[in-house]
Amino acid sequence: MTNTLITIKTHLNSSAIPSPPNITRTTAIADTGTTGNYLMIGSPVTNLSPTTHSIAVRMPNGSHIKSTHTGLLDLPGLPEAARQAHIFPALSSGSLLSIGLLCDHGCEASFSRHEVRIRRHGRTILTGHRNHHGLWMIDLPT
């Protein structure tokens, strides 16, 4: 993970972008509304490389942010297509894990009042909890 952060910092020619309190680079919000895995700098990824086709994402306040890198979530239990991720240096509110993308590639997601569970072929591969803001947070493997 440290190499990932250093690599991105080198490409961006900037210092690390701090995250807000209680948000870490090894957690992600389980998001049913996002079309891809959108990660903060320093999230656990492999095969990190600068993007050749940046994508723009509209934020809730109407502004747009652009991706600078792509990589694969470090979740070997998932098919590569479900692990595709875009890195956004300006994303500071938390990484987003696309539930739709996971389900499109053979996963099942179940949500309860306090927990989220992602399964593939009957095996639990990710679990998370609901925080005091009502968001389901999943710890990413490091």
C-alpha positions as CSV (number, residue, x, y, z in Angstrom):
1,M,0.0,0.0,0.0
2,T,2.8,2.4,0.8
3,N,4.3,1.9,-2.7
4,T,0.9,2.8,-4.2
5,L,0.7,6.1,-2.3
6,I,4.3,7.0,-3.2
7,T,3.7,6.1,-6.9
8,I,0.7,8.3,-7.1
9,K,2.4,11.2,-5.3
10,T,5.3,10.9,-7.7
11,H,2.9,11.1,-10.7
12,L,0.9,13.9,-9.2
13,N,4.0,15.9,-8.0
14,S,2.1,16.7,-4.7
15,S,2.0,15.7,-1.1
16,A,-0.5,13.2,0.3
17,I,-4.0,14.4,0.5
18,P,-5.3,13.9,4.0
19,S,-8.7,12.3,4.6
20,P,-11.3,13.7,7.0
21,P,-11.5,12.3,10.5
22,N,-12.9,8.8,10.8
23,I,-12.4,8.0,7.1
24,T,-9.5,5.8,6.2
25,R,-7.9,4.7,3.0
26,T,-8.6,1.1,3.8
27,T,-12.4,1.5,4.2
28,A,-15.0,2.0,1.4
29,I,-18.6,3.0,1.4
30,A,-20.8,0.2,0.0
31,D,-22.6,2.3,-2.7
32,T,-25.5,1.0,-4.7
33,G,-25.6,4.3,-6.8
34,T,-22.1,4.4,-8.2
35,T,-21.2,2.8,-11.5
36,G,-17.6,2.0,-10.6
37,N,-15.1,1.6,-7.8
38,Y,-13.9,5.1,-7.1
39,L,-11.0,5.3,-4.6
40,M,-9.0,7.8,-2.7
41,I,-5.2,8.0,-2.9
42,G,-3.6,5.3,-0.8
43,S,-6.4,2.7,-1.1
44,P,-5.2,-0.9,-1.4
45,V,-4.8,-1.5,-5.2
46,T,-2.5,-3.5,-7.4
47,N,-1.5,-2.9,-11.0
48,L,-1.6,0.9,-10.4
49,S,-1.0,3.0,-13.6
50,P,-1.7,6.5,-14.8
51,T,-4.9,6.5,-16.7
52,T,-4.9,7.0,-20.5
53,H,-8.6,8.0,-20.4
54,S,-9.6,10.0,-17.3
55,I,-13.2,9.8,-16.2
56,A,-15.1,12.7,-14.6
57,V,-17.5,12.2,-11.7
58,R,-20.1,14.7,-10.6
59,M,-20.0,15.3,-6.9
60,P,-23.1,16.0,-4.8
61,N,-22.3,19.7,-4.7
62,G,-22.3,19.8,-8.5
63,S,-18.5,20.0,-9.0
64,H,-16.6,17.4,-11.1
65,I,-13.5,15.5,-10.2
66,K,-11.3,13.5,-12.6
67,S,-9.5,10.2,-12.2
68,T,-5.7,10.1,-12.6
69,H,-4.9,6.4,-12.2
70,T,-6.5,3.0,-12.6
71,G,-5.8,-0.2,-10.6
72,L,-7.3,-3.3,-9.3
73,L,-8.8,-3.6,-5.8
74,D,-6.6,-5.9,-3.9
75,L,-9.4,-8.5,-3.6
76,P,-8.1,-11.7,-5.4
77,G,-11.4,-13.5,-4.6
78,L,-13.2,-11.4,-7.2
79,P,-13.0,-11.5,-10.9
80,E,-10.7,-8.9,-12.4
81,A,-13.7,-7.0,-14.0
82,A,-15.2,-6.4,-10.5
83,R,-11.8,-5.2,-9.1
84,Q,-11.4,-2.4,-11.7
85,A,-10.9,0.9,-9.8
86,H,-10.4,4.5,-10.7
87,I,-8.3,6.7,-8.4
88,F,-9.4,10.3,-7.7
89,P,-6.9,12.6,-5.9
90,A,-9.7,15.1,-5.1
91,L,-11.9,12.4,-3.5
92,S,-11.6,13.0,0.2
93,S,-15.0,12.0,1.7
94,G,-14.3,8.2,1.3
95,S,-13.8,5.6,-1.3
96,L,-16.8,4.1,-3.0
97,L,-17.2,0.4,-3.6
98,S,-19.8,-0.3,-6.4
99,I,-22.3,-2.8,-5.3
100,G,-23.8,-2.9,-8.8
101,L,-20.4,-3.7,-10.3
102,L,-19.9,-6.5,-7.8
103,C,-23.3,-8.0,-8.4
104,D,-22.8,-7.8,-12.2
105,H,-19.8,-10.1,-11.7
106,G,-21.4,-12.9,-9.6
107,C,-21.6,-11.4,-6.1
108,E,-24.6,-11.1,-3.9
109,A,-25.0,-8.2,-1.4
110,S,-27.2,-8.2,1.6
111,F,-27.9,-5.3,3.8
112,S,-29.4,-5.3,7.3
113,R,-29.9,-2.6,9.9
114,H,-26.3,-2.9,11.1
115,E,-24.4,-5.0,8.6
116,V,-23.5,-5.4,4.9
117,R,-22.3,-8.8,3.6
118,I,-20.9,-9.5,0.1
119,R,-20.8,-13.1,-1.0
120,R,-19.6,-14.9,-4.1
121,H,-20.3,-18.6,-4.7
122,G,-21.8,-18.9,-1.2
123,R,-18.6,-17.6,0.4
124,T,-18.5,-14.3,2.3
125,I,-15.7,-12.2,0.9
126,L,-16.4,-8.8,2.5
127,T,-18.4,-7.6,5.5
128,G,-19.0,-4.2,6.9
129,H,-21.0,-2.2,9.4
130,R,-23.4,0.7,9.3
131,N,-21.9,3.9,10.8
132,H,-23.6,6.6,12.7
133,H,-24.3,8.5,9.4
134,G,-26.2,5.6,8.0
135,L,-23.5,4.5,5.6
136,W,-22.4,0.9,5.2
137,M,-18.6,0.9,5.6
138,I,-16.5,-2.1,4.4
139,D,-12.9,-2.7,5.5
140,L,-10.7,-3.3,2.5
141,P,-7.9,-5.9,3.0
142,T,-4.5,-4.4,3.4
